């Protein structure tokens, strides 16, 4: 199985099937990242499509030897920021973190659904720069140097955002969401 970077190199060289494979591998991951920060699945899907359109347009700018995911996440995060600037709003409520829109569909696991809802509620109340860092680092497992590359900040700034974001989440999660 070819790496994402090998697939991108093949796509840049003209292999259209490599793009299809990249999309199959990475679209669900991008959808998960964006869905945590957008109010509905349609907006998240639209931004995933726009991200891959931008990947296509910028494919010749991709540096050989670079990692693809940070580059692609940077495109997605920038498109999301642009989307919010255009809409002049933050999302009202995130999608459920497990990708299901109806917590009642999680039979026998209501505690997990409640915890996900509460976490989504808290993520919406911390500053967006902190939420981005936490989403990329904690939910997607990117190391801090890659998060810094994606969000366009220094490593120390990313660590400070994460620390402050985790502190804010802890405070919010210890409070009553009904307040």
MILUM-791183 format. One line per field, with one value per residue: residue in three letters; x, y, z of N, C-alpha, C in turn. Coordinates in Angstrom, 3 decimals, decimal comma, always signed. Example, Ala and Ser with C-alpha at 12.3 -4.5 7.8 and 13.67 -1.06 7.14 Angstrom:
% MILUM-791183
code: ALA / SER $
nu: +13,190 / +12,850 $
nv: -5,690 / -2,250 $
nw: +7,800 / +7,080 $
cau: +12,300 / +13,670 $
cav: -4,500 / -1,060 $
caw: +7,800 / +7,140 $
cu: +13,200 / +12,900 $
cv: -3,300 / +0,030 $
cw: +7,800 / +7,870 $
END
This chain:
% MILUM-791183
code: UNK / UNK / UNK / UNK / UNK / UNK / UNK / UNK / UNK / UNK / UNK / UNK / UNK / UNK / UNK / UNK / UNK / UNK / UNK / UNK / UNK / UNK / UNK / UNK / UNK / UNK / UNK / UNK / UNK / UNK / UNK / UNK / UNK / UNK / UNK / UNK / UNK / UNK / UNK / UNK / UNK / UNK / UNK / UNK / UNK / UNK / UNK / UNK / UNK / UNK / UNK / UNK / UNK / UNK / UNK / UNK / UNK / UNK / UNK / UNK / UNK / UNK / UNK / UNK / UNK / UNK / UNK / UNK / UNK / UNK / UNK / UNK / UNK / UNK / UNK / UNK / UNK / UNK / UNK / UNK / UNK / UNK / UNK / UNK / UNK / UNK / UNK / UNK / UNK / UNK / UNK / UNK / UNK / UNK / UNK / UNK / UNK / UNK / UNK / UNK / UNK / UNK / UNK / UNK / UNK / UNK / UNK / UNK / UNK / UNK / UNK / UNK / UNK / UNK / UNK / UNK / UNK / UNK / UNK / UNK / UNK / UNK / UNK / UNK / UNK / UNK / UNK / UNK / UNK / UNK / UNK / UNK / UNK / UNK / UNK / UNK / UNK / UNK / UNK / UNK / UNK / UNK / UNK / UNK / UNK / UNK / UNK / UNK / UNK / UNK / UNK / UNK / UNK / UNK / UNK / UNK / UNK / UNK / UNK / UNK / UNK / UNK / UNK / UNK / UNK / UNK / UNK / UNK / UNK / UNK / UNK / UNK / UNK / UNK / UNK / UNK / UNK / UNK / UNK $
nu: +0,838 / +0,588 / +2,116 / +0,615 / +2,053 / +3,419 / +1,239 / +0,371 / +2,549 / +2,348 / -0,120 / +0,461 / +2,163 / +0,354 / -1,340 / -4,506 / -5,994 / -4,665 / -5,440 / -8,107 / -7,740 / -6,431 / -8,501 / -10,402 / -9,062 / -8,476 / -10,639 / -12,676 / -11,304 / -10,772 / -13,418 / -14,227 / -12,568 / -13,445 / -16,168 / -16,286 / -16,149 / -18,080 / -21,575 / -23,265 / -23,547 / -23,633 / -22,252 / -19,717 / -19,163 / -19,167 / -16,888 / -14,920 / -15,007 / -14,235 / -11,677 / -10,356 / -10,634 / -9,022 / -6,617 / -6,263 / -5,970 / -3,636 / -1,741 / +0,769 / +2,284 / +2,907 / +5,464 / +7,950 / +8,806 / +7,716 / +5,293 / +1,999 / -0,475 / -0,309 / -0,144 / -2,557 / -4,404 / -3,862 / -4,851 / -7,586 / -8,208 / -7,712 / -9,668 / -11,928 / -11,709 / -11,964 / -14,571 / -16,005 / -15,417 / -16,759 / -19,374 / -19,576 / -19,842 / -19,692 / -19,877 / -23,069 / -23,563 / -21,654 / -21,314 / -22,133 / -19,498 / -18,840 / -19,639 / -22,289 / -25,503 / -27,617 / -27,869 / -29,559 / -29,508 / -27,466 / -27,825 / -27,963 / -25,666 / -25,800 / -24,469 / -22,012 / -22,835 / -23,912 / -21,596 / -20,113 / -21,728 / -21,574 / -18,832 / -18,648 / -20,223 / -18,571 / -16,243 / -17,132 / -17,150 / -14,669 / -11,895 / -11,517 / -8,946 / -7,714 / -9,431 / -8,978 / -6,301 / -6,540 / -8,313 / -6,763 / -4,493 / -5,354 / -7,741 / -7,118 / -4,540 / -2,155 / +1,271 / +2,664 / +4,587 / +3,637 / +1,045 / +1,635 / +2,683 / +0,395 / -1,472 / -0,039 / +1,615 / +4,065 / +5,855 / +5,941 / +3,818 / +1,663 / +1,732 / +1,141 / -1,462 / -2,737 / -2,394 / -3,806 / -6,299 / -6,939 / -7,060 / -9,226 / -11,245 / -11,313 / -12,223 / -14,761 / -15,969 / -16,106 / -17,987 / -21,557 / -23,295 / -25,822 / -25,849 $
nv: -1,173 / +2,157 / +5,114 / +8,174 / +10,349 / +9,244 / +8,693 / +11,297 / +12,316 / +10,691 / +11,577 / +14,252 / +13,725 / +12,924 / +10,718 / +9,941 / +8,125 / +8,031 / +10,344 / +9,690 / +7,633 / +9,020 / +10,742 / +8,874 / +7,907 / +10,203 / +12,019 / +11,175 / +11,635 / +14,393 / +15,270 / +14,496 / +16,170 / +18,742 / +18,564 / +18,685 / +21,322 / +22,694 / +23,549 / +21,776 / +18,800 / +19,247 / +21,667 / +20,873 / +18,787 / +20,310 / +21,916 / +19,939 / +19,070 / +21,473 / +21,643 / +19,489 / +20,317 / +22,576 / +21,281 / +19,970 / +22,201 / +23,307 / +21,369 / +21,253 / +22,835 / +21,403 / +20,279 / +17,989 / +15,314 / +16,482 / +16,177 / +15,083 / +15,267 / +17,455 / +19,610 / +19,370 / +19,590 / +22,215 / +23,603 / +22,934 / +24,050 / +26,750 / +27,252 / +26,799 / +28,890 / +31,076 / +30,567 / +31,055 / +33,752 / +34,796 / +34,094 / +35,387 / +34,376 / +32,035 / +28,485 / +27,202 / +24,785 / +21,837 / +18,924 / +15,605 / +13,982 / +11,386 / +11,138 / +10,600 / +11,958 / +11,845 / +11,449 / +9,669 / +7,472 / +5,976 / +3,429 / +2,051 / +3,299 / +5,813 / +7,446 / +7,875 / +9,295 / +11,545 / +12,562 / +13,175 / +15,133 / +17,103 / +17,642 / +18,640 / +20,929 / +22,343 / +22,656 / +24,489 / +26,799 / +27,668 / +29,716 / +29,903 / +29,464 / +27,948 / +25,746 / +24,676 / +23,806 / +21,889 / +20,095 / +19,154 / +18,125 / +16,481 / +15,049 / +14,237 / +13,372 / +14,577 / +15,454 / +18,160 / +19,763 / +19,366 / +20,336 / +23,009 / +23,682 / +23,327 / +25,234 / +27,515 / +28,742 / +29,360 / +26,700 / +27,000 / +28,809 / +27,223 / +25,241 / +26,786 / +27,643 / +25,143 / +24,386 / +26,457 / +26,050 / +23,419 / +23,916 / +25,707 / +24,040 / +22,132 / +23,716 / +24,483 / +21,969 / +21,135 / +22,795 / +23,488 / +22,767 / +23,816 / +26,273 $
nw: +0,000 / -0,919 / +0,468 / +1,702 / +0,807 / -1,359 / -2,994 / -3,465 / -4,899 / -7,137 / -8,097 / -8,718 / -10,789 / -12,653 / -12,298 / -12,032 / -10,563 / -8,185 / -6,888 / -6,345 / -4,497 / -2,453 / -1,722 / -0,782 / +1,482 / +3,040 / +3,149 / +5,034 / +7,449 / +7,363 / +7,341 / +9,886 / +11,462 / +10,656 / +11,215 / +13,944 / +14,430 / +13,097 / +12,544 / +11,135 / +9,110 / +6,339 / +5,884 / +6,771 / +4,936 / +2,550 / +2,979 / +3,045 / +0,394 / -0,861 / +0,155 / -1,103 / -3,717 / -3,639 / -3,066 / -5,489 / -7,226 / -6,197 / -6,404 / -7,664 / -6,087 / -3,890 / -1,853 / -2,616 / -0,522 / +1,703 / +4,367 / +3,750 / +5,202 / +7,186 / +5,382 / +3,958 / +6,082 / +6,808 / +4,584 / +4,874 / +7,420 / +6,936 / +4,982 / +6,534 / +8,404 / +6,658 / +5,806 / +8,210 / +8,523 / +6,318 / +6,999 / +9,352 / +11,965 / +14,664 / +14,887 / +15,913 / +17,248 / +17,560 / +15,426 / +16,510 / +18,167 / +17,476 / +14,929 / +14,527 / +14,188 / +15,943 / +19,246 / +20,556 / +19,011 / +19,895 / +21,457 / +24,702 / +25,430 / +26,607 / +28,424 / +27,211 / +24,943 / +26,199 / +27,391 / +25,098 / +23,967 / +25,952 / +25,871 / +23,259 / +23,583 / +25,389 / +23,827 / +21,960 / +23,378 / +24,011 / +22,908 / +19,338 / +18,237 / +20,189 / +20,240 / +17,677 / +17,888 / +19,934 / +18,717 / +16,538 / +17,860 / +20,102 / +19,286 / +16,648 / +16,859 / +16,019 / +16,319 / +18,283 / +16,752 / +14,101 / +14,349 / +14,794 / +12,303 / +10,705 / +11,730 / +11,424 / +13,343 / +15,934 / +17,587 / +20,383 / +20,763 / +19,975 / +21,938 / +24,179 / +23,493 / +23,506 / +26,206 / +27,540 / +26,363 / +27,218 / +29,965 / +30,030 / +29,032 / +31,084 / +33,229 / +32,219 / +31,915 / +34,510 / +35,475 / +35,513 / +32,612 / +32,248 / +33,393 $
cau: +0,000 / +1,409 / +1,918 / -0,102 / +3,011 / +3,636 / +0,029 / +0,363 / +3,558 / +1,766 / -1,163 / +1,144 / +2,721 / -0,714 / -2,114 / -5,799 / -6,468 / -4,016 / -6,318 / -9,264 / -7,322 / -6,217 / -9,809 / -10,999 / -8,352 / -8,375 / -11,897 / -13,341 / -10,537 / -11,068 / -14,810 / -14,244 / -11,950 / -14,305 / -17,472 / -16,175 / -16,130 / -19,163 / -22,878 / -24,004 / -22,788 / -23,558 / -21,141 / -18,476 / -18,951 / -18,793 / -15,493 / -14,067 / -14,950 / -13,420 / -10,290 / -9,787 / -10,539 / -7,813 / -5,492 / -6,100 / -5,446 / -2,301 / -0,957 / +2,148 / +2,976 / +3,267 / +6,905 / +8,358 / +9,444 / +6,915 / +4,173 / +0,766 / -1,561 / -0,259 / -0,435 / -3,985 / -5,109 / -3,697 / -5,835 / -8,924 / -8,374 / -7,814 / -10,997 / -12,908 / -11,605 / -12,568 / -16,007 / -16,544 / -15,345 / -17,876 / -20,641 / -19,489 / -20,389 / -19,108 / -20,931 / -23,966 / -23,351 / -20,922 / -21,892 / -21,713 / -18,092 / -18,639 / -20,126 / -23,727 / -26,202 / -28,664 / -27,333 / -30,475 / -29,169 / -26,432 / -28,562 / -27,145 / -24,446 / -26,248 / -23,432 / -21,022 / -23,464 / -23,984 / -20,232 / -19,739 / -22,501 / -20,998 / -17,531 / -18,925 / -20,679 / -17,404 / -15,334 / -17,678 / -17,054 / -13,288 / -11,491 / -11,376 / -7,556 / -7,458 / -10,209 / -8,277 / -5,115 / -6,986 / -8,866 / -5,686 / -3,573 / -5,981 / -8,652 / -6,493 / -3,265 / -0,985 / +2,231 / +2,665 / +5,259 / +2,758 / -0,049 / +2,184 / +2,763 / -0,963 / -2,140 / +0,806 / +2,085 / +5,278 / +5,639 / +5,621 / +2,469 / +0,720 / +1,701 / +0,412 / -2,883 / -3,233 / -2,461 / -4,933 / -7,526 / -7,231 / -7,483 / -10,579 / -12,152 / -11,433 / -13,098 / -16,121 / -16,511 / -16,377 / -19,166 / -22,823 / -23,629 / -27,119 / -25,650 $
cav: +0,000 / +3,362 / +6,152 / +9,353 / +11,177 / +8,585 / +8,919 / +12,696 / +12,420 / +10,060 / +12,462 / +15,390 / +13,215 / +12,674 / +9,516 / +10,370 / +7,154 / +8,367 / +11,330 / +8,958 / +6,915 / +10,040 / +11,193 / +7,798 / +7,797 / +11,415 / +12,760 / +10,908 / +12,264 / +15,823 / +15,461 / +14,393 / +17,387 / +19,894 / +18,373 / +19,076 / +22,777 / +23,247 / +23,190 / +20,717 / +17,920 / +19,812 / +22,622 / +20,106 / +18,136 / +21,341 / +22,308 / +18,815 / +19,157 / +22,642 / +21,320 / +18,653 / +21,162 / +23,375 / +20,359 / +19,797 / +23,449 / +23,608 / +20,132 / +21,463 / +23,564 / +20,470 / +20,018 / +16,584 / +15,027 / +17,038 / +15,326 / +15,539 / +15,608 / +18,834 / +20,522 / +19,273 / +20,169 / +23,669 / +24,047 / +22,788 / +25,014 / +28,079 / +27,341 / +26,924 / +30,273 / +31,926 / +30,314 / +31,771 / +35,203 / +35,109 / +33,928 / +36,261 / +33,680 / +30,754 / +27,469 / +27,146 / +23,531 / +20,897 / +17,599 / +14,647 / +13,662 / +10,069 / +11,183 / +10,360 / +13,200 / +11,615 / +10,691 / +8,595 / +6,299 / +5,241 / +2,679 / +1,387 / +4,042 / +7,191 / +8,200 / +8,295 / +10,341 / +12,738 / +13,090 / +13,781 / +16,370 / +18,067 / +18,038 / +19,512 / +22,193 / +23,030 / +23,026 / +25,671 / +27,949 / +28,127 / +30,446 / +29,016 / +29,055 / +26,862 / +24,585 / +24,086 / +23,100 / +20,694 / +19,155 / +18,530 / +17,379 / +15,453 / +14,188 / +13,671 / +12,779 / +15,196 / +15,982 / +19,618 / +20,420 / +19,347 / +21,262 / +24,351 / +23,861 / +23,421 / +26,478 / +28,650 / +29,397 / +28,741 / +25,548 / +27,460 / +29,388 / +26,112 / +24,604 / +27,696 / +27,536 / +23,854 / +24,440 / +27,322 / +25,391 / +22,303 / +24,512 / +26,242 / +22,883 / +21,549 / +24,615 / +24,373 / +20,638 / +21,013 / +23,615 / +22,920 / +23,323 / +24,500 / +27,638 $
caw: +0,000 / -1,047 / +1,477 / +1,225 / +0,084 / -2,651 / -3,784 / -3,900 / -5,954 / -8,330 / -8,599 / -9,341 / -12,042 / -13,616 / -11,994 / -11,467 / -9,577 / -6,917 / -6,249 / -5,810 / -3,298 / -1,419 / -1,261 / +0,012 / +2,747 / +3,848 / +3,292 / +6,327 / +8,524 / +7,286 / +7,738 / +11,346 / +12,001 / +10,395 / +11,858 / +15,349 / +14,534 / +12,280 / +13,104 / +10,449 / +8,225 / +4,989 / +5,866 / +6,881 / +3,631 / +1,577 / +3,194 / +2,620 / -1,074 / -1,198 / +0,499 / -2,161 / -4,908 / -3,453 / -3,231 / -6,936 / -7,803 / -5,663 / -6,353 / -8,102 / -5,017 / -2,837 / -1,855 / -2,519 / +0,754 / +2,802 / +4,787 / +3,120 / +6,130 / +7,684 / +4,271 / +3,684 / +7,227 / +6,708 / +3,591 / +5,461 / +8,514 / +6,327 / +4,363 / +7,633 / +8,914 / +5,637 / +5,877 / +9,364 / +8,248 / +5,412 / +7,710 / +10,533 / +13,124 / +15,074 / +14,816 / +17,064 / +17,966 / +16,712 / +15,202 / +17,521 / +17,940 / +16,890 / +13,561 / +14,484 / +14,480 / +16,920 / +20,379 / +20,938 / +18,207 / +20,609 / +22,479 / +25,716 / +25,684 / +26,788 / +29,126 / +26,214 / +24,133 / +27,047 / +27,521 / +23,818 / +23,834 / +26,888 / +25,339 / +22,117 / +24,163 / +25,948 / +22,723 / +21,295 / +24,255 / +24,147 / +21,698 / +18,177 / +18,023 / +21,132 / +19,791 / +16,526 / +18,371 / +20,661 / +17,740 / +15,773 / +18,720 / +20,923 / +18,541 / +15,451 / +17,231 / +15,407 / +17,291 / +18,327 / +15,616 / +12,930 / +14,628 / +14,569 / +10,854 / +10,173 / +12,115 / +11,073 / +14,564 / +16,472 / +18,454 / +21,741 / +20,747 / +19,913 / +23,259 / +25,070 / +23,137 / +23,994 / +27,671 / +27,917 / +25,925 / +28,122 / +31,234 / +29,846 / +28,947 / +32,418 / +33,983 / +31,688 / +32,162 / +35,940 / +35,767 / +35,056 / +31,307 / +32,278 / +33,902 $
cu: +0,892 / +1,081 / +1,146 / +0,816 / +3,317 / +2,427 / -0,014 / +1,377 / +3,032 / +0,689 / -0,557 / +1,717 / +1,638 / -1,566 / -3,412 / -6,330 / -5,834 / -4,849 / -7,516 / -8,904 / -7,046 / -7,549 / -10,453 / -10,357 / -8,552 / -9,677 / -12,596 / -12,620 / -10,812 / -12,497 / -14,926 / -13,684 / -12,897 / -15,651 / -17,436 / -16,300 / -17,233 / -20,512 / -23,630 / -23,124 / -22,626 / -22,399 / -19,803 / -18,160 / -18,529 / -17,330 / -14,522 / -13,907 / -14,067 / -11,943 / -9,647 / -9,724 / -9,286 / -6,556 / -5,208 / -5,448 / -3,992 / -1,360 / +0,494 / +2,963 / +3,412 / +4,744 / +7,182 / +9,109 / +8,687 / +5,822 / +2,887 / -0,283 / -1,465 / -0,599 / -1,937 / -4,803 / -4,997 / -4,700 / -7,232 / -9,179 / -8,510 / -9,164 / -12,084 / -12,884 / -12,249 / -14,094 / -16,639 / -16,471 / -16,489 / -19,206 / -20,722 / -20,145 / -19,514 / -20,207 / -21,760 / -23,710 / -22,607 / -21,750 / -21,438 / -20,310 / -17,870 / -19,199 / -21,610 / -24,437 / -27,248 / -28,125 / -28,248 / -30,194 / -28,115 / -27,102 / -27,589 / -25,878 / -24,772 / -25,198 / -22,386 / -21,588 / -23,553 / -22,608 / -19,787 / -20,463 / -21,902 / -19,637 / -17,707 / -19,369 / -19,478 / -16,448 / -15,817 / -17,483 / -15,628 / -12,908 / -11,169 / -9,934 / -7,168 / -8,198 / -9,529 / -7,096 / -5,520 / -7,543 / -7,757 / -4,792 / -4,264 / -6,838 / -7,972 / -5,099 / -2,039 / -0,030 / +2,266 / +3,429 / +4,393 / +1,566 / +0,423 / +2,263 / +1,373 / -1,583 / -1,291 / +1,273 / +3,361 / +4,895 / +5,251 / +4,224 / +1,409 / +0,615 / +0,960 / -1,085 / -3,482 / -3,396 / -3,659 / -6,266 / -7,909 / -7,683 / -8,921 / -11,595 / -12,384 / -12,390 / -14,544 / -16,749 / -16,789 / -17,581 / -20,413 / -23,176 / -24,954 / -26,985 / -25,625 $
cv: +1,249 / +4,374 / +7,316 / +10,244 / +10,584 / +8,775 / +10,353 / +12,900 / +11,812 / +10,944 / +13,672 / +14,979 / +12,832 / +11,440 / +9,903 / +9,393 / +7,414 / +9,399 / +10,632 / +8,243 / +7,881 / +10,506 / +10,140 / +7,697 / +9,016 / +12,184 / +12,449 / +11,562 / +13,766 / +16,112 / +15,423 / +15,665 / +18,573 / +19,770 / +18,766 / +20,585 / +23,457 / +22,760 / +22,082 / +19,992 / +18,517 / +20,803 / +21,886 / +19,411 / +19,139 / +21,740 / +21,187 / +18,866 / +20,326 / +22,382 / +20,488 / +19,394 / +22,029 / +22,507 / +20,166 / +21,035 / +23,712 / +22,422 / +20,325 / +22,261 / +22,633 / +20,122 / +18,529 / +16,386 / +15,588 / +16,045 / +15,913 / +16,002 / +17,022 / +19,858 / +20,540 / +19,859 / +21,689 / +24,245 / +24,029 / +23,830 / +26,423 / +28,272 / +27,488 / +28,332 / +31,251 / +31,793 / +31,088 / +33,280 / +35,622 / +35,068 / +34,849 / +35,637 / +32,490 / +29,726 / +27,448 / +25,910 / +22,585 / +19,656 / +16,693 / +14,160 / +12,285 / +10,008 / +10,907 / +11,650 / +13,044 / +10,792 / +9,552 / +7,317 / +5,437 / +4,527 / +1,996 / +2,130 / +5,518 / +8,024 / +8,717 / +9,425 / +11,639 / +13,382 / +13,767 / +15,102 / +17,462 / +18,549 / +18,960 / +20,890 / +23,004 / +23,484 / +24,286 / +26,935 / +28,397 / +28,859 / +29,487 / +28,591 / +27,926 / +25,591 / +23,901 / +23,246 / +21,812 / +19,658 / +18,418 / +17,655 / +16,220 / +14,515 / +13,509 / +13,124 / +13,369 / +15,667 / +17,514 / +20,287 / +20,434 / +20,272 / +22,689 / +24,662 / +24,092 / +24,778 / +27,713 / +29,445 / +28,697 / +27,575 / +26,000 / +28,071 / +28,290 / +25,424 / +25,476 / +27,633 / +26,233 / +23,892 / +25,272 / +26,694 / +24,249 / +22,822 / +25,021 / +25,103 / +22,271 / +22,390 / +24,481 / +23,025 / +20,391 / +21,851 / +22,911 / +23,555 / +24,068 / +25,937 / +28,649 $
cw: +0,000 / +0,059 / +0,861 / +0,395 / -1,295 / -3,567 / -4,306 / -5,016 / -7,250 / -8,937 / -9,303 / -10,694 / -13,060 / -13,378 / -11,293 / -10,423 / -8,207 / -6,155 / -5,612 / -4,513 / -2,146 / -0,841 / -0,366 / +1,397 / +3,643 / +4,039 / +4,616 / +7,510 / +8,541 / +7,730 / +9,261 / +11,994 / +11,842 / +11,100 / +13,327 / +15,523 / +13,737 / +12,778 / +12,378 / +9,448 / +6,828 / +4,882 / +5,925 / +5,559 / +2,566 / +1,732 / +2,853 / +1,096 / -1,511 / -0,910 / -0,611 / -3,497 / -4,828 / -3,563 / -4,716 / -7,559 / -7,409 / -5,710 / -6,757 / -7,083 / -3,883 / -2,963 / -1,709 / -1,208 / +1,950 / +3,175 / +4,249 / +4,124 / +6,682 / +6,592 / +3,988 / +4,838 / +7,218 / +5,720 / +4,211 / +6,548 / +7,945 / +5,648 / +5,427 / +8,202 / +7,943 / +5,645 / +7,043 / +9,167 / +7,347 / +6,137 / +8,931 / +11,750 / +13,469 / +15,004 / +16,086 / +17,896 / +17,040 / +16,433 / +16,333 / +17,171 / +17,343 / +15,473 / +13,435 / +14,868 / +15,574 / +18,082 / +20,809 / +20,153 / +18,889 / +21,781 / +23,430 / +26,048 / +25,858 / +27,506 / +28,160 / +25,355 / +24,922 / +27,189 / +26,228 / +23,609 / +24,721 / +26,391 / +24,133 / +22,565 / +24,660 / +24,846 / +22,011 / +22,116 / +24,513 / +22,861 / +20,547 / +17,934 / +18,974 / +20,712 / +18,603 / +16,981 / +19,085 / +19,695 / +17,006 / +16,658 / +19,431 / +20,091 / +17,354 / +15,697 / +16,551 / +16,504 / +17,205 / +17,175 / +14,348 / +13,130 / +14,360 / +13,078 / +10,255 / +10,483 / +11,842 / +12,274 / +15,027 / +17,383 / +19,860 / +21,798 / +20,732 / +21,276 / +24,266 / +24,780 / +23,662 / +25,509 / +28,121 / +27,525 / +26,839 / +29,492 / +31,130 / +29,756 / +30,325 / +33,263 / +33,522 / +32,019 / +33,643 / +36,357 / +35,246 / +33,714 / +31,293 / +32,773 / +32,785 $
END
